Every structure is written in structure tokens, then in C-alpha cells.
């Protein structure tokens, strides 16, 4: 899937950049195709690029010292990841893995700085992306530290909903997601996540299937999260 100027112009990284910047950036990105389960990078790898998802789905995860995987995020097309590597020299702190057949566009460090020298707005946009991620992370730490299971599951569903994960439906948003995947994202056991999802379905917030969830009432999930 070829990267084109019209697509780049819609991404947050190039917001406010003049058209000639989009044309130059088109030549700077490299396109990569990934199979399900194939890693883009692993925790501990040196960082040298950011990635823009064109199609498919990417899981960001971290493995604890006891070997258990903690899922940090599921990312959709048009989302950017790996951006911290362009502003520090630290190794990757998490692993990025394709969940399904996925196409990504990679912007490597040298090409990034070449763009920034000509179009400083790119660096400003990257700083905004990182700041937004840090705010989300701070909120997530608070939720996972203090919330009970219902709040954790509600937060995980809202996070996916706000990131436009899955596809829009006449009733809400349909997400290809197992109970195990949601439990990993919420920091609970699968059994607990299943129990909470059953409660949410009873009051009309979601519809839950074996490998798909549909959020019907995001405002209701917010009420659960903030105990309104």
C-alpha cells in the first residue's frame, strides 16, 4: 500500500506543514508489510524510527519479570507509535507486534531530522503527540492503581473507543477483541473481565460475543468509571 501525499496531510504529525513538506515526507517513509505475530520491535531493541499504521492492527505490550505479558494498547490504522525513539537514545521500553496482516510506514531518525530542519512544525507536532500520550499514561496509572474491576474494564473499553478501535456501527463501535485481550488491557483476570462484561451487557452498555465487543453507550461507561 503506497504512501501518498493526501494521506500524509491528514496525519497529526504533519498538521500545519505546507504541501511541499508532505511531498518530501512521502519520499522519506519506508513501507513495511507484517504478518500476524510478527514483531515490529521488541523491548530492549535500539530505537531508530517511528511508525504510522496504514492498515491492520498493532499490539503494544511489555513482559513482566515473571514472564507475564501486559498489554498496553491496541493501535488502529492512522495511529503513530515508536515516537519516543526520535527524541532520546534509550532502547525500546515495550514490544510492538502485528495482530493481523498489517502495513506500516516507517520514518527513520536521519530522515526525521532532515524533515525537521526544513519544517520545524513536524517537531512541534511530535511533541504534542508525546504530551498527549503522557497525559493518557498518567490517567491510566491512576485508574489501574485506585479503581476496582468495573472501573478498570470501563476505562479499557473507553480507551479503545476514543482511539476509534474497530469499526463504527449504527449502534456504536464494534471491536474485534477477546475477553482475554480486554483483561490484559484492563489489568484484571479473564474471569473478572468476563463477569464485568456480563454486568455491562445487562444494563445495555455493551454487547459481548466470544471474539467481539460492541460498545453501545460510552457515556454510560464514563458514569461507571467516575462513579456517577
N, C-alpha and C positions, 0 to 999 in steps of 0.2 A: 504494500500500500504506500504509494508515493506521498511524500510530504509536499504540500503546496502552500503558496503564499496566502491564499484566502483562509486556510485552516490556521496557520500561524497567527494571523491577525486577530483571531478570536480567543487566543490563549492569554491567561493573565500575565505570563512572562513578557509578552510583547505589547501590552496595553500602553498606548501613548507613543509607541515607536513609529516613526514615519514609514511609509510604504517601502522605501529603498532598504530600510533595515530588515523588513520581512524578506525581501528578495535575497539579501546577503545571508540571513539566517537559514534560509532554505538550503543553501549550499553547505552550511556548517553542520547540520544534523546528519546523523547516520541512522539508517533504518535497520532494525533487528527483528527477526521473527523467532518466537519461542514456542516450544511445545509445553503441554501441561506438565507441571512438576519441575520444569527447567528453571534454575536459579539465574536471576539477573546478576546478583552479587550475594555474598554471604557475609555474616557478621565477622569482622576481623580483616576483611579484604581492604586493600587500599582504595580510597575513593578518588575517582578521576572524572566523573560525569554525572549529569542529571539526566532524567528520563521523562519523556512525555508519552503517555499511553494513547495509542491511536485506536486500538480495538482490543477486546479481551478483558481480562481481569488479573490483577496482581495482588498477592498477599504479602503484607509486611509483618514479620514475626521475629521473635527473639527466643532463644532456648535458654532456660534457666540452668543453674549449676547442677540440678538433679536430673537434667535431660528433658524436662517438660517444655513443650512449646507454648509460648504466649503470643497469641495473635494480636497485633497492634492495630491493624487496619486492613480493609479490603478496598482496593482502588479501582475506579472505573475509567473508561475512556475519557480523555481530555485532562486527567489529573497528572500532576507532576510529582516525582519522588526522587530521592537521592540528592536533593539540592544542597544539603549541608556540606557535601564534599567540595563544593566550589568556593567555600568561604573559610575552610580550615584544612589542616593537613592530617586530621585524625582518621583512623580506619573506620570502616562501616560499623555502626552500632547495632544493626539489625540485618535480617536476611530478606531479600525480595524474590518472590517465586511466582511464576506464571501459574494461574489456577486452571486456565483453559488455553486454547490456541490464542496467542497474543502477539500483537505488533506494537513495538515501541520505537520512539525516535530518541537517539542519544546525542547529547551535546557535551563534548569533552572539554576539559579545562582550558586547553590552549585556544580552542575556537570560542569558548565563552568569553575569555578576556579580550580576544580580538573584537568581539561584538561590543563589549563594554567600553572599550577605548573609543569606538566610533559612536556608540549610542548609550550614554550613561544611564538612560531611563531603564535599561534592562537590569542593571544592578539594583536600582531603586525598587523595581518590581519584585526582584528576587528577595530583597529584604522584607517586603510586605508579605510575601508568601511564607517566609520563615517566621515572621512575627505572628501571623495567624495560626500557624502550626503550634507555636509555643503557647499561645493562649488556650488552644484546644487541649494541649497536653496538661496544662495546669488544671483546667477544669476536670479533665479525666482523672487525674491523680486524686482530686478532691472527692469525686464521685466514687471511685473504687476504694477509697480509704474509709469513707464515712457512710455510704449508702448501704441499705440492705439489698437483698437479692432483687426485689421488684424494681428498685431504682437503678440498679446496675444493668438489668436487662432492658429497661425502658431507655436508658442512656445509649446503650449499644444500638438499639433499633433506631433511635433518633439520629445518631451519628451517621448511620448508613443512609437514612432518609435524606438528611441535609446534604450529603455528598452525592445525592442522586444515584445511589447504587441500585442496580436493577433497571426496571422499566416502568414507566408511568402507565397506569390503567384508569379506566373510568371511575373506579372506586378508591384508588390511592396509588401505592407503589408496590410492585411485585418484585421480590428479591430472591434470587437463587441462593438458598442458604440452608444448611442443615442445622439441627439443634446443637450438634457438637461445635460447629463453626461459631454459632452465636454464643455458646457458653464460653468458648475460648476468648472471644472478643469481650465478653462481659466479665470475665474473671470469676466464673462460677462453674459448678459441675454440670454435666449434661442433664442429669436428673433434675437438678434445681431449675435450670433453664426451661426444660420441658414443663415442669409444674407451673412456673410463672407464665409461660406462654398460654397454657390452658386457662389460667385466670384471665389473661388479657383477652383471649378469644371469647370467653363467657360474657364479658362486658362490652364486646364489639369494637375493641381497639385494633385487632388483627384477625387474619385468617391464617391458620397454621397447617401446613402439609408436611410430608416426610422430608422433602428436599426444597421446599419453597415457603416463603412467608410473604404475606401481603399486609402492609400497614394501611389501615383504613382511617385511623384517627390520630394523627401526630399530636394534635393539641391535647388529646386525652393522655397520651404518653407523657407529655410535658407535665400534666397535672399529677401523674404518678411520681415523676421524678422530683418535682418540687413540693409534693405532698399538699396539693391544693384541694 
